[in-house]
Amino acid sequence: MKYNMKGTSYMQIYSGKLVIDLATIVESDEEKVMKNNAHEALSSELMQELRVILGAAGYLAGSVGATLEKVDNVSLSDHSIIKSFVEQSKKDVYQVYNKANRSTFRIE
């Protein structure tokens, strides 16, 4: 913490970017349909949830968004890795929400 000339303290702000590489699996269809399906779960509600989780950890998240592009030359192992991660995450998601959504209730 730094101090000004009068001896009172003030805080510093750090600003930067959080980088997350995303991948998802969509069934083959027309290019536009596949692109829509790839972005389907990236709703404004999800973006708000990400802001809340980051806020609970002490960060202000400005704009949050995502752009996904089709990947050529995908291997079977890529598909397996994504599918496995998604399945495990669905099992673990409640632990994340319990940490981020702590609430204190006063019952009178």
Helices and strands as residue ranges (DSSP letters): E 2-3, E 9-10, H 31-39, H 44-56, H 76-100
